[in-house]
Amino acid sequence: MANVRLTTIDNPYDPFTQWAQWYAYDTVQKGYYTSEYLARVVPYTPEMAPAVADALLEDTIDEICRLNLTGKYKKVKRNDLEKE
């Protein structure tokens, strides 16, 4: 599984270790639906090898952050969060 996640700049929860809280904040409190958005735009197929799927996920997250039309998205890596 990829060691990167797409999150928003205002979400105080760690999407790696606090998934339920992160998801509740993202969907219920803010109505962003970040996971659902990402699922819609990643061109994933079940036949992909895990390493290919992980690379594709990270590339898609990078593209979302590059475009970032709303200014709310950011990419986090597992190691980055452990340092905080």
C-alpha positions as CSV (number, residue, x, y, z in Angstrom):
1,M,0.0,0.0,0.0
2,A,1.2,3.5,-0.9
3,N,2.9,5.6,1.8
4,V,1.2,8.7,0.5
5,R,-2.3,10.2,1.1
6,L,-4.3,13.1,-0.2
7,T,-5.6,15.3,2.5
8,T,-6.7,18.9,3.0
9,I,-4.7,21.6,4.7
10,D,-7.3,22.0,7.5
11,N,-7.8,18.4,8.5
12,P,-6.0,17.9,11.8
13,Y,-6.1,14.1,11.7
14,D,-3.5,11.6,10.4
15,P,-5.1,9.7,7.5
16,F,-2.6,6.8,8.2
17,T,-3.4,6.3,11.9
18,Q,-6.6,8.2,12.6
19,W,-8.6,7.1,9.5
20,A,-12.1,7.2,11.1
21,Q,-11.6,10.7,12.6
22,W,-9.9,11.9,9.4
23,Y,-12.7,10.6,7.2
24,A,-15.5,12.0,9.5
25,Y,-13.9,15.4,9.5
26,D,-13.4,15.3,5.7
27,T,-16.9,14.1,4.8
28,V,-19.3,14.8,7.7
29,Q,-17.9,18.1,9.0
30,K,-16.5,19.6,5.8
31,G,-18.3,17.8,2.9
32,Y,-15.0,17.5,0.9
33,Y,-15.3,13.8,0.1
34,T,-11.6,13.7,-0.7
35,S,-11.4,9.9,-0.8
36,E,-14.3,9.7,-3.2
37,Y,-12.8,12.4,-5.4
38,L,-9.5,10.5,-5.6
39,A,-11.3,7.2,-6.3
40,R,-13.1,8.9,-9.3
41,V,-9.9,10.2,-10.9
42,V,-7.3,7.5,-10.3
43,P,-7.4,5.3,-13.5
44,Y,-7.0,2.1,-11.5
45,T,-7.9,-1.4,-12.7
46,P,-8.0,-4.5,-10.5
47,E,-5.5,-6.2,-12.8
48,M,-2.7,-3.8,-11.9
49,A,0.3,-5.0,-9.9
50,P,0.4,-3.4,-6.5
51,A,3.5,-1.4,-7.2
52,V,2.0,0.0,-10.4
53,A,-1.2,0.9,-8.5
54,D,0.8,2.6,-5.8
55,A,2.8,4.6,-8.4
56,L,-0.4,5.6,-10.2
57,L,-2.0,6.7,-7.0
58,E,1.0,8.9,-6.1
59,D,1.1,10.4,-9.6
60,T,-2.6,11.2,-9.4
61,I,-2.2,12.8,-5.9
62,D,0.7,14.8,-7.3
63,E,-1.4,16.0,-10.2
64,I,-4.3,17.0,-7.9
65,C,-1.9,19.0,-5.7
66,R,-0.3,20.6,-8.8
67,L,-3.7,21.8,-10.1
68,N,-5.2,22.4,-6.7
69,L,-7.9,24.7,-8.0
70,T,-9.5,25.1,-4.5
71,G,-6.2,25.5,-2.7
72,K,-7.2,22.9,0.0
73,Y,-5.4,19.8,-1.0
74,K,-2.0,18.5,0.0
75,K,0.0,15.3,-0.2
76,V,1.3,13.7,3.0
77,K,3.8,10.9,3.4
78,R,3.8,8.5,6.3
79,N,7.3,9.6,7.3
80,D,6.4,13.3,7.2
81,L,3.6,12.8,9.7
82,E,5.8,10.7,12.1
83,K,8.2,13.7,12.4
84,E,5.4,16.1,13.5
